[in-house]
Amino acid sequence: MSHNELIEQTLNNAVEYARAFLHEGSVATYIPELAKGNAAHIGACLITPDGAQYHCGDWQQDFTIQSISKTINLIYALQSVGYEKVFSKVGVEPTGDAFNSIVKLETRNTRPLNPMINAGAIATASCCMNRPDPFGEFLNLTRTLCGRQTIGLNEAVYLSEKKAGMRNRSMAYLMQSDNILENDAEQVLDLYFRMCSVNVNTQDLAHYGLVLACDGVDPLTGKRLVESWIVRIVKTLMVTCGMYDGSGEFAMKVGIPAKSGVGGGIMGSVENKLGLAAFGPALDAKGNSVGAYHIFEYLSHHLGLHYFSGKACKI
Ligand code: GLN
């Protein structure tokens, strides 16, 4: 079997393996518009630096990026206002709590613990509020990183989040009262909800994962899109905090820097080797896609992608 056939076959097997677990999850309902997601959807896309692309299942299906936007939000903030400013507003430590938890804002520190949870992403977004068009710049960056200029906002999900986002609203007002947010909480929330409501597919996110895997350079064009020091920060936080309070288990079982979102996506990045994205709206209790999680796990085992797999790596 050729190298390409091996990857193709393994990806197909991964999707079939993962399909059997979909019944264990359910679609997110706390954002009413997300409840319309199809729990039977499952798909994946993998891209290597030579431009070879492999895909399977519902890989072309659009879904909202949700928390995967937190990584782009962080890149945007670090590029726009720099390290000192961003990390004066948000920390870099895992929480062990749910992605939408509010508890540590009061008991631990007024500064949210990391940019990969909701409170931390809202604080990160607030750093760019003084830019002339923060969402426009964020969207352009997303398009560039994903390699598709037609990426846009899912208006229905955005409005649904804005209406239902009372928990996020509570955190934002609490942070405004503690001067973590320097701007009006509603304006920051509006930017945050928009960032979460951008429509993508697995090809877009696999391309983005590939750019991260290649140190911020798009290997398909040779252009540097993100500075090295920022890429290193983002991938480190993906390892420690990218799967919320499931990050430790994911690191052990899968060992790929990754970020998940409640739209059902997981984006991953294997150093110098590939970008990977998987999708399935049925979520586990922690808000991670059951289907996408199992696809990552299968591929990690069968292609030797764990960061400590050493010689077992087949790519
Ligand atoms: N927009 C979602 C929220 O604020 C993002 C959460 C997620 O993907 N985990 O709750």
Residues whose N, C-alpha, C, O or C-beta is under 5 A from the ligand:
A	BS01	LIG	Q66 S67 F99 N118 C196 S260 G261 V262 G287
